Amino acid sequence: MSVPDDRFARIIIDGFVLTREEAIQRFRAFIGPRSEDHPWATALVSTLEDLGNATGLRATTSGTTGPPKRYIIPRADLMASAALTARAFDLKSRDRVLHCLPSDFVAGKMMLVRAFVLGLDLHVIDPRGSVLDHLGTNEHFRFAAMVPLQLHRALNEDRDRVEAQFETILLGGGPVSEALSVALQGLRTKVHIGYGSTETVTHVALRSLNGEGASDAFTALGDVHFGRDPRGCLVVHTPHLGVPQHVTNDLVELLDDTHFRWLGRYDNVILSGGKKIFPEQLEAKTAGVIPYAHYFTSTPDDLLGQSVLLVLECPKDEADVMNEVMPLLLTVLHPHELPRRVRTVPTFERTSGGKVIRKRP
């Protein structure tokens, strides 16, 4: 139920000021008779409807590290997060921005929230397939949020168009591979990766990936600051939100109370021969090198305690694929990072957001 003084009453879509109901009708027209027709539009309409609820916005965690959790983000937190983004990227009313993420999870939902709260001029496309294929060559955007795969594909398709059409791109939803990091160097478009979660209402820290400000460390936004718990995991202090502290499972090197280097997930770390090996760092090196979807995990080892296991989404026999991938791994991994075993599975289990669910043997 909406209230008379509703910050979510009107939104600008492609230069036209629409009521929330008009926006709902506009995107409802994209929904086909079958449930699989334009699922992005179904999720977008659901979020627009949800923003009429004065209590807040329903959200669901990604489910990557456990069962998805559902809860409501209060309206005050939605507006505070939007204001934080506006300050970080100097966004102003009527700035043209692109929404190319699914609206099932918080990153996509917050693109809609920012458009309402900040008065941004929003252009919405189907997040599936090529971003550039869904855009005219003369369209220009001050800001867009993407997953790394979307940007990597766009750069491979037409690097000049990316530079001409996007001023700033915020990445999230997955790690940035070393291949993408290299491709970003020299790009005129400013590219950042955000650190955040559903619980922190998207990004609370940024890391610049190219340009003069490029860094391997994340920097806190606004009054956000950090600590570490006894495990070495990041604790995020968010005075702008209703819940002021969030204990994470992210292992970090804490540089000071506003800067950290991300190492990997506490849940995934491999303790091999007294050394900590972070699977996410291995995967950043091997993305684009191994021609199969894959992840690294641990397996029990009598000598080392744990050793590295490579799990591949591949129909081939394990011995055959081991001979195929080991020469490739030798070019990018240190000897102590190399897997002692390889396991193949026909199909990975994935979350509804498309993230691979890691399984230990």
VOGU-3710 file (C-alpha; in Angstrom, 3 decimals, decimal comma):
1> msvpddrfar> 0,000/0,000/0,000  1,535/3,323/-1,056  1,516/6,542/0,963  0,646/10,029/-0,374  4,215/11,368/-0,051  5,692/8,478/-2,026  9,319/8,643/-3,164  8,454/5,687/-5,384  5,460/7,258/-7,108  7,169/8,366/-10,353
11> iiidgfvltr> 10,047/7,160/-12,491  11,672/8,458/-15,688  11,854/5,826/-18,426  13,501/6,843/-21,715  12,827/10,506/-21,064  9,154/10,097/-20,078  7,935/10,654/-16,528  5,685/7,730/-15,652  3,725/6,871/-12,563  4,712/3,593/-11,003
21> eeaiqrfraf> 1,452/2,088/-12,296  2,208/3,312/-15,825  5,676/1,762/-15,618  4,141/-1,511/-14,453  1,786/-1,549/-17,432  4,614/-0,677/-19,816  6,734/-3,662/-18,799  3,811/-6,018/-18,238  3,284/-5,796/-21,998  6,586/-7,680/-22,468
31> igprsedhpw> 5,394/-10,710/-20,490  4,292/-13,533/-22,771  1,705/-16,239/-22,171  4,370/-18,718/-21,031  6,278/-18,321/-17,778  9,609/-18,563/-19,609  8,751/-15,637/-21,910  10,735/-12,544/-20,881  11,431/-13,551/-17,249  13,347/-10,284/-16,815
41> atalvstled> 10,106/-8,362/-17,356  8,227/-10,543/-14,873  10,835/-9,863/-12,174  10,930/-6,160/-13,029  7,144/-5,810/-12,767  7,185/-7,688/-9,466  9,770/-5,272/-8,080  7,841/-2,231/-9,299  4,736/-3,577/-7,577  6,722/-4,282/-4,426
51> lgnatglrat> 8,000/-0,706/-4,293  4,410/0,359/-3,622  4,668/-1,324/-0,232  5,351/1,335/2,393  7,171/-1,152/4,637  9,981/-1,846/2,178  11,261/-4,063/-0,598  11,343/-7,855/-0,500  14,782/-9,248/-1,326  16,448/-12,646/-1,533
61> tsgttgppkr> 20,102/-13,525/-1,068  21,838/-15,241/-3,981  22,033/-18,675/-2,365  25,670/-19,168/-3,369  26,872/-20,133/0,113  23,666/-21,472/1,610  19,899/-21,549/1,215  18,529/-18,237/-0,124  17,201/-15,999/2,649  14,224/-13,702/2,249
71> yiipradlma> 13,582/-10,513/4,139  12,408/-6,930/3,678  14,757/-3,977/3,115  13,194/-0,917/4,790  12,476/2,099/2,606  14,865/4,232/4,650  17,694/1,807/3,809  16,774/1,824/0,111  16,974/5,617/0,004  20,203/5,716/2,026
81> saaltarafd> 21,847/3,223/-0,335  20,720/5,205/-3,384  22,156/8,388/-1,864  25,463/6,601/-1,211  25,655/5,563/-4,881  24,794/9,076/-6,027  27,679/10,534/-4,020  30,128/7,846/-5,129  29,447/8,357/-8,849  28,242/11,977/-8,840
91> lksrdrvlhc> 24,846/10,975/-10,249  22,294/13,710/-10,768  18,646/13,948/-11,720  17,987/13,128/-15,401  21,350/11,375/-15,846  20,850/8,587/-18,390  21,542/5,139/-16,886  21,221/1,584/-18,179  19,420/-1,222/-16,356  20,713/-4,519/-17,802
101> lpsdfvagkm> 20,571/-6,777/-14,731  17,888/-9,241/-13,675  15,519/-7,738/-11,117  15,276/-10,985/-9,130  18,075/-9,973/-6,777  19,165/-6,826/-5,016  21,558/-5,431/-7,668  18,808/-5,272/-10,278  16,209/-4,075/-7,791  18,472/-1,227/-6,693
111> mlvrafvlgl> 18,800/0,096/-10,253  15,053/0,715/-10,124  15,294/2,197/-6,630  18,022/4,620/-7,742  15,943/5,739/-10,706  12,993/6,541/-8,423  14,946/8,160/-5,597  17,532/10,083/-7,656  15,335/10,969/-10,649  17,593/9,141/-13,102
121> dlhvidprgs> 16,503/8,564/-16,710  16,369/4,772/-16,930  16,694/2,625/-20,040  15,816/-1,057/-19,474  16,933/-4,000/-21,615  16,721/-7,777/-21,413  19,823/-8,843/-19,424  20,193/-12,027/-21,474  22,536/-12,097/-24,446  24,663/-9,237/-25,711
131> vldhlgtneh> 24,259/-5,827/-24,055  25,402/-4,063/-27,229  22,943/-5,977/-29,407  20,100/-4,550/-27,310  21,292/-0,945/-27,734  21,380/1,543/-30,565  24,839/2,767/-31,471  23,938/6,385/-30,667  22,806/5,740/-27,077  24,999/7,114/-24,285
141> frfaamvplq> 24,899/6,344/-20,574  26,426/8,083/-17,582  26,234/4,907/-15,524  25,499/1,196/-15,866  25,797/-1,816/-13,559  26,819/-5,140/-15,118  28,172/-8,547/-14,233  31,754/-9,163/-15,433  30,628/-11,549/-18,167  28,429/-8,878/-19,761
151> lhralnedrd> 31,264/-6,371/-19,935  33,822/-8,918/-21,138  31,517/-9,942/-23,976  30,839/-6,315/-24,921  34,570/-5,533/-25,053  35,190/-8,540/-27,272  32,347/-7,490/-29,577  33,171/-3,791/-29,937  35,602/-2,047/-27,591  35,096/1,316/-29,319
161> rveaqfetil> 31,341/1,174/-28,727  31,840/0,484/-25,034  34,065/3,555/-24,758  31,659/5,716/-26,755  28,465/4,624/-25,003  29,419/4,251/-21,313  31,056/6,777/-19,005  31,111/4,591/-15,885  30,408/0,894/-15,355  29,990/-0,757/-11,965
171> lgggpvseal> 30,670/-4,497/-11,860  29,305/-6,964/-9,330  27,881/-10,426/-8,950  31,130/-12,305/-9,474  34,929/-12,050/-9,512  36,795/-10,252/-12,267  39,107/-12,545/-14,205  42,684/-11,580/-14,946  41,809/-11,596/-18,650  39,093/-8,975/-18,091
181> svalqglrtk> 41,393/-6,922/-15,853  43,974/-6,803/-18,634  41,313/-5,885/-21,222  40,209/-2,916/-19,105  43,612/-1,245/-19,118  43,638/1,763/-21,423  39,835/1,788/-21,678  38,411/5,311/-21,480  35,286/4,079/-19,707  35,777/4,112/-15,932
191> vhigygstet> 35,203/0,639/-14,500  34,802/-0,202/-10,815  33,908/-3,350/-8,930  31,693/-3,040/-5,894  31,786/-4,919/-2,623  28,473/-5,564/-0,944  25,609/-7,964/-0,423  21,863/-8,076/-0,102  22,282/-7,410/3,620  24,318/-4,240/2,978
201> vthvalrsln> 21,864/-3,177/0,229  24,490/-3,582/-2,537  27,867/-1,874/-2,604  29,442/-0,277/0,448  32,986/-0,205/-1,010  34,504/0,243/-4,453  37,707/-0,767/-6,215  38,784/1,010/-9,402  39,886/-1,446/-12,082  41,422/0,980/-14,583
211> gegasdafta> 42,686/4,523/-14,965  44,848/6,499/-12,573  42,912/5,320/-9,527  43,257/1,592/-10,275  43,894/-0,367/-7,088  43,887/-3,880/-5,661  42,147/-2,614/-2,512  38,534/-1,709/-1,814  37,720/1,726/-0,373  34,723/2,332/1,888
221> lgdvhfgrdp> 31,923/4,641/0,763  30,489/7,410/2,933  30,725/6,666/6,657  31,131/2,913/6,132  34,120/1,398/7,949  35,556/-2,056/8,511  36,943/-4,451/11,069  37,827/-8,155/11,241  36,476/-10,952/13,394  38,657/-13,662/15,021
231> rgclvvhtph> 38,498/-15,771/11,833  40,011/-12,934/9,783  36,666/-12,219/8,109  35,428/-8,745/7,274  33,019/-6,935/9,579  31,170/-4,107/7,815  29,904/-1,146/9,844  27,039/0,610/8,033  25,842/3,638/10,034  23,613/4,694/7,116
241> lgvpqhvtnd> 21,510/1,508/7,425  19,053/0,276/10,024  21,336/-2,687/10,841  24,672/-1,017/11,669  26,983/-4,065/11,587  27,361/-7,079/9,293  29,715/-10,008/9,943  30,710/-11,631/6,653  32,446/-14,831/5,577  34,923/-12,900/3,416
251> lvellddthf> 38,566/-13,318/4,392  40,409/-10,026/3,935  43,682/-8,249/4,469  42,579/-5,204/6,448  44,773/-2,219/5,516  42,973/0,267/7,795  39,385/0,883/8,858  38,319/2,026/5,372  40,459/-0,156/3,057  40,857/-3,907/2,564
261> rwlgrydnvi> 42,068/-6,487/0,072  39,641/-9,336/-0,560  41,228/-12,794/-0,340  38,326/-15,223/-0,712  35,464/-16,905/1,117  36,110/-18,456/4,510  33,834/-21,320/3,442  36,032/-22,130/0,431  39,603/-21,731/1,671  41,921/-24,735/1,126
271> lsggkkifpe> 44,490/-25,494/3,878  47,183/-27,419/2,053  50,510/-28,199/3,678  50,178/-25,252/6,058  49,356/-22,790/3,272  46,035/-21,076/2,642  44,908/-21,326/-0,964  41,941/-19,238/-2,070  39,939/-20,900/-4,871  38,559/-17,581/-6,104
281> qleaktagvi> 42,085/-16,341/-6,786  42,885/-19,492/-8,756  39,692/-19,074/-10,781  40,589/-15,493/-11,653  43,777/-16,866/-13,207  42,178/-19,802/-15,021  39,043/-18,099/-16,360  39,389/-18,037/-20,135  42,310/-20,484/-19,990  40,387/-23,681/-19,273
291> pyahyftstp> 37,705/-24,253/-21,946  35,142/-25,607/-19,438  33,117/-24,138/-16,601  35,023/-25,040/-13,443  35,820/-24,316/-9,843  38,504/-25,297/-7,337  37,821/-26,892/-3,978  39,586/-29,102/-1,428  39,883/-32,839/-1,093  41,340/-34,779/1,895
301> ddllgqsvll> 45,040/-35,556/1,566  47,011/-37,854/3,903  50,216/-35,834/3,509  48,998/-32,248/3,106  45,772/-32,392/5,104  43,921/-30,979/2,104  44,909/-30,703/-1,524  43,465/-28,793/-4,465  40,716/-30,436/-6,491  39,616/-29,062/-9,860
311> vlecpkdead> 35,965/-29,739/-10,694  34,984/-29,364/-14,352  31,603/-29,250/-16,067  32,614/-31,656/-18,789  31,373/-34,955/-20,275  34,901/-36,324/-20,778  36,684/-38,993/-18,763  38,676/-37,547/-15,860  42,001/-38,998/-16,998  41,563/-37,587/-20,495
321> vmnevmplll> 40,600/-34,122/-19,330  43,473/-34,086/-16,804  45,928/-34,524/-19,666  44,145/-31,738/-21,554  44,023/-29,091/-18,833  47,262/-29,639/-16,903  49,506/-28,043/-19,572  47,165/-25,028/-19,508  47,220/-24,807/-15,716  51,021/-24,916/-15,660
331> tvlhphelpr> 51,074/-21,599/-17,561  49,057/-19,661/-14,951  49,302/-21,389/-11,546  52,159/-21,757/-9,070  53,260/-25,342/-8,337  51,609/-25,364/-4,883  48,323/-24,199/-6,451  48,095/-27,016/-8,981  45,317/-29,570/-8,458  46,352/-33,065/-7,438
341> rvrtvptfer> 43,052/-34,413/-8,730  40,480/-33,514/-11,374  36,814/-34,447/-11,199  34,270/-34,087/-14,017  30,494/-33,755/-13,702  28,001/-33,511/-16,575  26,223/-30,431/-15,208  26,861/-28,075/-12,303  24,122/-27,129/-9,900  23,500/-23,400/-10,059
351> tsggkvirkr> 21,548/-20,840/-8,074  18,589/-19,084/-9,654  21,000/-16,223/-10,337  23,267/-18,514/-12,365  26,107/-18,876/-9,850  27,735/-22,283/-9,558  27,083/-24,096/-6,268  30,401/-25,459/-5,069  30,439/-28,961/-3,631  33,252/-30,590/-1,729
361> p> 33,780/-34,327/-2,327
//
